[in-house]
Amino acid sequence: MPEEEEPYRKNGEPRKYDPTFKGPLQNRGCTDIVCCILFILAILAYFAVGILAWTQGDPRKAIYPTDSRGQFCGHVGTPLEKKPLLFYFNIMKCASPMVLLEFQCPTTQMCVETCPNKFMTLVKAYSNQKEFDYYKNFCKEGVRNNMGIGEILKQGLCPAMLFPSVSFTRRCFPALGMKGGVVTVGNDTQFDVGGGKTIEAKDLVEGVKNASVVIEARQVVMKIFEDYTQSWYWILIGLVIAMLTSMLFIVLMRFLAGIMVWIIIALVIAVIGYGIFHCFMEYRALEGEPGANVTIKELGFQTDFSVYLQIRETWLAFMIILAIVEVIIILLLIFLRKRILIAIALIKEASRAIGYLMSSLFYPLFTFLLLAVVIAYWAVTAVFLSTSNKAVYKIFNETACAHSRNTCEPANYSTSLMKAECPDSECLFAFYGGETAYHKYLIGLQFYNVFLLFWCANFVIALGQMTLAGAFASYYWAFVKPGDIPTCPIFASMGRALRYHTGTLAFGSLILSIIQIIRVLLEYLDHKLKGAQNKFVKFLLCCLKCCFWCLEKFVKFLNRNAYIMTAIYGKSFCTSARDAFLLLMRNMLRVAVLDKVTDFLLFLGKLLVVGLVGVFAFFFFSGRVKAFENTAPHLHYYWVPIITVVIGSYLIAHGFFSVYSMCVDTLFLCFCEDLERNDGSAAKPYYMSSTLREILWKKQVEDSEGDQTRLQE
């Protein structure tokens, strides 16, 4: 007996039998009041930051391009309303390294109605009145026909030349293209600028800053957008099918939990097996095809992802990955075959609980709504904060100037001393900034905005976990079901959580948010030091990222169980976390072989929903099935709706099965406490179901027989 009691001494004393305990305690007090007050103050400060940002910010700065005088191009109700595009006088100056520091090209920028559609020089246009009138559309106000070319260029009223351009993100960029492997602008490879000088089209590439990639990306984005417009209703149908499939599985598991688990296991293995077979057939079909033996590395990055499906190495990689996943799942099932029966019994119990509390299936919609509000508030506040700076003007010049890059005022710059000392300089809009205390602490306010996003989002998720935990605990500890289950257990549990345990929810979510914000900072540092050659720093960052990832997973696991204990007993976060941890440590073997096996089986359920809907979407949108050829939309990239449906299906399945997962975790902790509180006698009866009790009894007999065998050996 002393040896048997030793684990309990190390991991706390087990719960004692209490005849008055009937489930979640109704008489409870407020917990973690200090953290509750801190959270309320943080929320009030968050509202203050939002109000301050909304009064100072101007979202037009993020929507409309800004000319050299800080005016918005195309803004309704302004003189530039009919000039929505931004034109650069000399796009080649955008290749200057100062662009990375100033976030603004050191050249005059003005708002125009349309981008230039042909190549022209000021010298040639000046001699033709019609062409000069067109040219003046891209010049500043004040250009007169009696002004000389030298005077116009000296005052910076017009650009020296125009190039055929296209509009992208409301800015005029040279119409770059490729012709026979040579860079072109408007189908021309070079331009005569007069005086026997020519400009090569490739010289504009640096000024546009990878414009060829940007334009190609723009074309891809436009094609993807067109694909969405052609297939959005089919995507919705796919997501509805995923929702109905998930609901069907949940309903069937309510009545046929054992059969459904084995069906899910068999179908997952079959679906992955078919994926391996399909990849092998595609791999073999490409044998001997021209260009099919090109490697992915040799192919490089392609915006048209369907190109990768034309090479054998892609299908070989898919086949190997699926084969590894298949082998891992089969080995896990073989290893856990004896534990699956107990997990099925727990899933049956969860099915009964959800059957009595059907409203729990719709609770994730409420959580999603709250998360949407939190994310929307963060996004709006972030936009207003980032656009609450004032316009800063700096001196840009062609020749050496002592005042270069100094701040200036455009209103009186033409008569200032700096203009007199640097005649060829201009006072141009540089960026949005400011010198006030508010502008100096903008970075801190943005950091606070991100931190409160994590804190509020984690709080909403924690609220959902505690609400569901309290409702399912009410079900478990009801000796007569449904007679002893309280009325509206979901609403009652949420009311207890908000009234008494807001501080506990805030405490747990605060710890998790601190870890997550540290992970964000580590990712930022890793991004900044990516070009560094110091291997020790890279190794240290990698270790820190790995450690904090593991810490976040552990804290999430601990928080989840702490919320369950708080929902039942109404204790503070630290006490509940300690009680949950010790309870799990006293039942470590069951945690490993029962709770985690159940999570694995539920994951297979989500995997099956995604796999079934994904396979259906693949055959429908790819046109592989002749029956769907006339029905399926004609798309540029058929993988666009497939990926959208797969991701959406996983989120939908995760939403439904997350309720199941929370129910299983709650029932598991109640199950462990039931074993400690009661012994199954008439005086101390178990609250667990007869099926779970029967399988548990067999498990106890097997474990005791195994212990006796080991002692005899």
N, C-alpha and C positions, 0 to 999 in steps of 0.2 A: 504493500500500500504506500509506504513512503516513497518508493521509486516511481509509482504511478502519479503521485501528487506533486513530484518535483517539477514537471513542466508547468503546472498551474502556478506554482510559487514564482517561477521565473517570469511568467506572462500574466500575472495578476490572478485574483481569485475569481472563480466562475460565479455566475449568477445563482442566487438561491431561490428556492420556491417561494412565490408570493401569491397567495390566493386572491388578493385584491387587484392584481395586475390584469387588466383586460385590454391592453393595447396602448396606443399613443395616449400619454397622459393629458388630461384636460386642464388640470390645475398646474399651471406653470408660470414662470416669471420671465421678464425680459433678460436676454443674454447679450454679452459683449456690448454693453451700452456705450463704452468709450468709442469703439470702432463704429457703432451706429451714428454717433454724433459726428465723428470724423467724416463718415461717408456723406451725411447730409450736408455738412459744410462744404465738402468737395463738390457736391452736385450744385449747391448754390453758387460757389465760385465758378463752376463750369457754365452756369447760366449767365453769370456776369461777364465771363470771357466771350460768350456768344453774343451778348448784347453789345459789348464793346467792339467786337469784330464787325457786327452788322452796321454799326454807326460809322465806323471808319473805313470799312472795305468797299470795294467797287467791283463787282463781278464782271463788269464790262472789260476790265483789263485782261481777264482770262478768255473772253469771247472774241473781242475785236482786236485786230492788229493796231499798232500805234505808230503814227508818223513821227518825223523828227521834232515836231513841236508838242508831242504828247497828246495829240488829238486822236479820237477813235475813228477808224475808217468804217463807214457804212452804218454808223449808229443813228437810229431813227430820231428825228427831231433836231438834228444838227446840220450845218451847211455841208457836211461830208456824207450825208445820208445816201446819196446816189453814187458814192465812190467807195465801194466795199473792199477794194483790193489794195495791197501795199506794194509799191514799186521801189526798187533799189536803183539809185543812180549808177553805182559801180559795184556789181555783184561780186567781182573778183576781190574786193577789199574784205569780203566776209571770210576770206581764208586767213585773215590776220589772227595771230594768237590772242590779240586783245579781245576777240569775240568771246573767248572762254572766260575772260575776267569780267567784261562789261555786260555780257549777254546782249550785245547790240552791235550791229555792223558799223564800223567807222565810216559811213557814207550817208549822204542825204537820202531820206526816205519820205515818200509822199503817197497820198491816197489817190487812186485813179479809178476810173469806171471800168476799163478793160485793160488787159495786159497787151503790150505791143505784139503784133503778129508778123512783123517782118524786120529784116536788118536794115538799119539806117544810121548814117553818121550826121552829126550836126553840120559839118561842112557841106555835104551834098544836099541835105534837106534845106539849108539856108538859101540855096540858089533857086529853089522851086517853091513858089508861094503855097501851092496846094499841099506839098509834102511838109512844108514848115508849119502850116496850120495843124496838121496831124501831129507833128513832132511836139508842138507846144502843149498837147494834152499831157505830156510827161515832164513838163517844166513847172517851175514855181511861178506864182503870180508876179507880174511886173515885166515880163518879157515883151519887148516891142519890136516891130519890124525894122525900125531904124537903128537898132542896137547892133554893134559889130559882134562877130563871133568871139573875138578875144575878150571883149567886155562881158559877154554872156558867161563864158567859161570862168573868167576871173571872179565874178560875183557868185558863181556856183548856182546859176539859175536853171541850167539845163544839163543833162548828162551828155557826155561826149559822143555816145552811140547808143543805139537800141538793138536788142536781140529778140528774135522770136521767142516768146515766153508762154508758159501755161500757168494757170492758177492752181496752187496747192496750199491748203490751210490758209486761204485768203491772202496768199503772197505770190508775187510773180517770180517764177524761177525760169531760167533758160530751158527751152524745150529740148532737153538732151535725149539722144537716142543712139542706136548702134546701127552701122551700115558697113557690112563686110568686115566686122571686127574693129572698126574705127568709130570714135566718138563723133557724133554730129549734133548740130543745133539747127532745127528746122530743115533737116536734110542737107545742110551744108557743113563741110569739114573745116573751112577757114573763111575769114572775112577780111576784105580790103578796107582798111581804116584811113587810107589816103597817105600821101607822102611816101609811097613805096613800102608801107608797113602792112603786115597782115597779122591777124590773131587766129590762132588755132582753136578749134572748138573744144579740144581737150583741156585747154588752159582754163576753161570755165568750171571744170569739174571741181577743182579745189575750192573755188568760191562758193559753189553750191553746197559743198560739204557732203560728199557722198550722195549727190542728187540722183544718180542712176539707181542706187539702192532704194532711195526714198520713193522715187517715181514707180519703181517696180513694186515696192510694198504698197503704194497707193492703189495700183492696179489690182493687186491681190485683195486688198481690203474692199475695193469696190465690187469685185467678183463675189467675195464672201457675202457682202451685203445683198447683192442680187440673189445669191443662193438662198439667203434667209427669207427674202421677199417671196421667192418661189415655193419655199418648202415650210413656211412657218406653221401652216395649219396641219401639215403632216407631222411636224415635230410635236405639236400639241396633242395630236392623236396618239403618238408614241408615248408621251408622258402620261396621258390618261390610261393607256394600256398598262404602263408600269404601276400606276396607282391602283388600278383594279386588280392587277396580279398580286401586288403586295397585300391588299385587303383580302383577296381570296385566300392567300396563304395564312393570314392571321385568323380568318374565320375557320378554315379547315383545321388549323392547329388547335382551335378551341375544342373541336370535337374529335379530331383524329391526330392528336399530337405525336404519338409514337409512330404511326404510319407515315405522317407527313415528314418527320425528321429523316426516316430512312429513304423516303422518296426524294427529298432534297439532296441527301448524300449521293444517291444513285444518279440523279439528274446532273448534279455538278460534275461528277466524274465523267458522265456521258458527254456533256457539253464541251468540257475541256478536251476530252478524247477526240470529239469531232473537230475541234479547232486544230489539233495536232494533225489529223488526217487531211484536213483542208489545206493546211500549210504545206504538207508533204506533196499533195497533188499539184499545187501551184508551183512548188519548187521543181518538180519533175517536168511540168509542162513547159517551163522556161528553158529546159536543157536544149542547147543548140541554137537558141534564139540569138540574133545579133545584138551585142551590147548587154546581154543578160548577165555576163560574168564580171561586169564592172563592180568594184567594191564600193561600199558606202563612203569610205574615206576618199576614194578617187572621184566620186560623184560630187562631193562637197554639199554645201547647203543649197537647196532648191525650194523656191516658194511654192511650186506645184508639187505637193506631196505625193501625187499619184505616180510621179516618175520613180519613186523608190519602190513602188509595187511592181515595176518592170524588171527588177534585177533579182537574181536568185538569193543573194546574201541576205536580203530583207526577210524573205520567207524562211530561210534557214534560221535566222535569229529568232523569229516568232515561234518556230517549231521547237527550238531548244528551250526558250523561256517557258512555253506552255508545258513541255515535257517535264521540266524541273518542278513547276507548280503541281502538276499531276502526281508526280512521285512523292513530293512532300505531303500532299493531302492524303494519299493512300497510306503512307507510313504512319502518319499521325492517327488515322482511323484504326490501323492495326494495333498500334501501341495503346490506344485509348478505348479499345473495343469493350472492355469490361466496365469502364466508367460511363459509357454512353447511355446505358440503361438508367443510371441514377440521374444523369443530366436530362434524359427524356422525362423522368418523373417530375423533375423540377420545372421543366417546360410545361408539362401538363398542369401543374399547380399554377404556373403563371397564366396559362390559358384560361383556367377557371376564374382567376382573379380579374383578368381583363374582361371575361364574359360578364361578371357582375358589375364591372366599372367600365362600360363601353365608352363613356365620355372621355376616358383617359387617352383614347386613340386620337382625339381631336385636340388634345392639349398642345402638341407640338405646333399647331397653327398659331396659338396664342404666343408661344415662345418666339416663333418666326416673326410675328408682327412686332413684338417688342424689340427684337434684334434689328429689324428693318428701321424702326424709329431711331434707335441708337446710332446705327451706321449712317442714316440720312442726316442726323444732327451733326455728327462728326464731319461728314463730307461738306456740308454747307458751311460749317464754322471754319474748316480748313481753307475753303475757297475764299471766304471773306477775309481771313487772316492773311493769306498770301497776296491778296489784292488791296490791302489797306495801307500800302506804302504811297509816298508822294513821288511825283515825277522829279527825277534828278537829271540836270543837263550838264554836259561836259564839253570842253573845247576839243575839237578834232581838227587836225591840220595836215597839210601836205608836206611842209618843210619843217625844219627844226624850230621849235618854239618853247620858250621857257614856261609858258602857261599850259602846255599840252596836258590833257586829261584833268585839268582843274575844273571845278564846278563853275557854272556861269548862269546868268539870267538872260533868256532869249529876247525878252522885251526890249532891253536897252543895250544889247551887246554890240550892235552896229556902231554906237557912239562911245563905247567904253575904251579905256586905255589899253586893255588886253587886245582888242581888235586892231588898235592903232599899231601896237608893237608886233602883232602877227597878222598882217593883212589877209593872208590866204586861209586863215582859220575860220571855223564856224562853230556856233553854239548849238549842239544837237542833243536831242533826247538820248540819254544813255540807259537808264534803268529806273525802276521804282525802288525807293529807299526812304531814308529819313534820318534825322539826328535827334529827334525827341526821345524821351524816356520810353514812350510806348513803342517806337520803332526799334529801339535798342533791345527790347525784351521780346520781340516778335518770335524769335527762335524758341525762347523758353515757353511762350504761350502755345506754340505749335507742339512742342514736346508734351505740355500739359494736356493738350487736346488729344494726342495719341494715347497717352497714359489713361485718361478717363475713358477713352474708347474701350481699351482692354478691360478696365475695371467694371464699367457698366455692362459690357457684353458678358463677362464672366459672372456678374451678379445675376443677370437674367437667366443664364443657363443654370446657375446654382438654385435659383428660385424654382425653376422647373423640376430639378432633381429632388429638392426637398418636398415640393408639393406632391409629386408622384409617390415618393417614399412614404409620406404620411398616409396617403390614401391606401396604398397596398399593404402597409403595416396594419391598418384598421381591418383590412380583409383577413390577414393571416391570423390575428389574435381574436377574431370573432369565433367563438366556440361553435355557435349554431349559425350556419350561413344559409341564406342572407339575413336571417332575423336579427343577428347581433351587429350587422354592419351598419354604421351610422348613416343618417340621411345626408345625401350630397357630400360624400367623402372628399371629392376633389376640391370643392369650394371651401369646405371646412379646413382641409389641410393647408390650402393657400392662405386662408385667413390667419391660421396659427403662425405660419411662416412669416408673414408680413407684420403681424402685430407683435410677436414676441422675439423673432429671430432675425430681424433685418441686420442687426450687428454681427451675428454669426455668419450670415451670408456675405456681408461686406468683408469680414475678416478673412474668410477662406478665399474669396475672389481677389482680395488685395494681395495676398501671398502669391497667388498664381500670376497676377498681373505684373508684379515686380520681376518674377522669373522670366515672363514673356518679354518684357521691355528690355531686360538684359540680353536676351537672345537676339532681339532686333538690333541692339547696339553692336553686338558681336558680328552679326551679318553685315552691318554698315562698315565696321572696321575691316572685315575681311574683303569687302568690295573695294575699299580705299587702298588696301595694301596688296591688292591682287598682283600688281606689277612689281612688288618688292621681291628681291632675290634672297632675303634672309629666310632660310629654311627653318630655323628655330622658331621664328615668329609665326610662320605658317603652321608648324607643328603644334605650337602652344594654342593658337586660335582654334585649330581643329579639335584639340583635346577639350578646350573650354566649351565649344559648341556641343560636343558629344556629351559632356558632363551635364550641362544645363538642359539638354534635351531629355536625358534620363531623369533629371530632377523634376522637370515639368511633368513627365509621365507619372512619376511617383506621387507628386503632389495632387495631380488630378485624381488618382486612385484613392489617395487618403482623404481628400475633400469629399469625394462621392460617398464614401462610407461614413465619414463624419456627419454629413448632412442626414443620412439615414438614421443615425443614432440620435441626432438632435430632434428629428421629426418624431421619434418615438418617446424619448425621455425628457426633451426640453432643456438639455444642459448646454453649456457654453461650447464654443468651437474646440478649444484645447482639450477639455474634458471628453467631449464626444470623440475627437480624433484619437485620444489615448485609449478610450474604451473600445472603439472599433478596431484599432490596431492590435490591442491585446486579445480581443475576441478572435480576430483573424489568425494571430500567432498561435492561439490555443487550438485552432482548427486549420493549421497550415496545410496539412495533407488534403483536407477537403477543399480548401481554396484552390490548390493546384489541380486536383483531379475532378472537381465537381463544378465550381463556379466558372473556371476558365474553359473547361470543356463545353459548358453551356454557351459561353461567349463565342467559342469557335463554331458551334453548330448554328448559332444565329448569324454569324458572319457568312457561313455557307449559304444561308437563306438569302441574304442580300446579294451575294455573288451570283446566285441562281437567277434572281430577278433581273439583274443587270445583264447576265449572259443571255437569257432568253430574249429580252427586248433588244439587246445589241445585235444578236444574230438575225432577228427579224428585220431590224432597221438596215443591216448590211445588205441582205438579199433584196430588200425593197428599193433602197436608194441607189444601189450599184447597178441595178438592171440585170442581175444574174438570172433572175427568174422571168421567163417569157410572159407569164401571166400578169406581171406588174409593169411590163415595158410601156404600155400606153397609159397606165395610171400614174406611175412615178414621174415627178417633175424632171425636166432636163436641166442639169446643174453643171457649173464649172468644176466644182470640187464636191463629189458626193460624200466625202468624209466629213464635211462641215455639219450636216444634220445628224450624221451617225454619232460623232463625238458629242454633240449637244444632247442627243437623246440618251446616250450612255451616262454622261455626267448627271443629267437631270434624273435619270432612273435611279442612280445610286443615292442621290440626295433624298428622293422620295422614299425609297426602300429604307434608308437609314432613319428617316423620320418615323416611319411606322415601327421598325424593329427596335429603335431606341427606347420606346415605351416598354417593349418586351424586355429589353436588356435591363432597364431600371427596375422593372418588376422582379426579374430574376435575382438581381443583386439584393433587393430589399427582402425578398422571401428567403434568400440564402442566409442573411444575417439573422433574420427571425428564426429560421430553421436551426442555426447554431445555438441561439439562445434558448430555443425550445428544448434542445437536448440537455442543456445545463440546468434549466429550471425544473424540468419534469422528467419522470422516469417511465411513463406509459402505464402506470398503475391506475386503479380506480380513483385513488386520492389525488394523484398527480398525473392526469392524462395529457398525452401529447396533443398539440393543436394542429399538427401536420395531418395531411390526408392519409387515408388507409393505404393507398398505393405507394406513396413515398415512405410510409412507415414500414411496409412490407419489404421494399427493396433495401431500405436502410438496415433492417434487421438481418437480411441476408448478407449485406456488406459487413456488418459487425461480426457475424459468425465467421465469415471468410477471414477477416482480419485477425480474430482471436485464434482461429485454427492456424493461420500463418505464424502468429507469434509463438504458439506452442511448438510448432515444428522447428522454428529457429532456436528456441530454448533447448529442445532435445538434441539438436545438432551441436 
